[in-house]
């Protein structure tokens, strides 16, 4: 199955009124503050956690209060749906200002066949022609999967499992790392296990497909003259990074990681996050430009495109940065505006604006001039 053969639908979730979205490759989300960039990433994460960990964990992570769009009717449920190939899994949440108010609705379809159905407010759900009581620890679709792992469900389960979203890194813990799993093989959501992951990759290059070398080479391109290598001190469960660099005397020297610039560490975290994502994964970064120099932004996005194409990955960036936007010149179909045009939300930039007109300008300049994704009222 191609990575593009999926779609997420959201109705009346906080500031998101009506979303239908099928991202692929390296994509950009842009819009004014409060337009829903972070909320859209949270919607994807909520669906994944709902399936993998149950509704209580999903709601805890996304904060359960005020789920419904302010303009929605009190009787309208909040809708989440994901379609992967011929499989469609839907949730309908009855909510008020405090959060979920009763049993939620759930539907799983394969083609035209309804595999399971749970109606809102009911205390039972139907599968294989039989009514069954709810399992409070897992959703109905997860119950079906755990029961026999039907092969037709695998594309849906793989899509829900293969998602990693990074909102903000805990740089204080990156600089003074705490204990983490000695076998960590990918970056967790906080980034606190960065040095453990990189040490493991460096010590087993064949096992980890030379991911450490890829990160170092990408860092050299993004931060020229600032890094030659990374070495590690400390016990296996609590390694500390040392940045090796070339000094003016041509003698390689090292500095402890806690002295590294925040932007340098942010770039290292982002490259480690994408390098650790296997084939077919979705990886997202909320406001990836934070702390980064324009050259570093351009270089890191170039490296992301390289690895996304190689591994058939989807990488989603949300940003307010004109520098980030300029890297999507000639890829306006992957530059999504959090604005509705002709019934589409989010809308590809090349459908919201005339492509011939766009060709004459820098995308970042147009954004700064409020030509699109603007907080100002639309001009006639």
Buried (B, 14 or more C-beta within 10 A) or exposed (E): BEBEBBBBBBBBBBBBBBBBBBBBBBBBBBBBEEBBBBBBBBBBBBBBBBBBBBBBBBBEBBEBEEBBBEEBEEEBBBBBBBBBBBBBBBBBBBBEEEBBEEBBBBBBBBEEEEBBBBBBEBEEBBBEEEEBEBEEEBBBBBBBBEEEEEEEBBBBBEBBEBBBBBBEBBBEBBBEBEEBEEEBBBBBBBBBBBBBBBBBBBEEEEEBBBBBBBBBEBBBBBBEEBBBBBEBBEEEBBBBBBBBBEEEEEEEEBEEBBEBEBBBBBBBBBBBBBBBBEEBBBBBBBBBBBBBBEEBBBBBBBBBBBBBEEBBBBBBBBBBBBBBBBBBBEBBBBBBBBBBBEEBBBBBBBBBBEEEEBEEBBBBEBBEEEBBBBEEEEEE
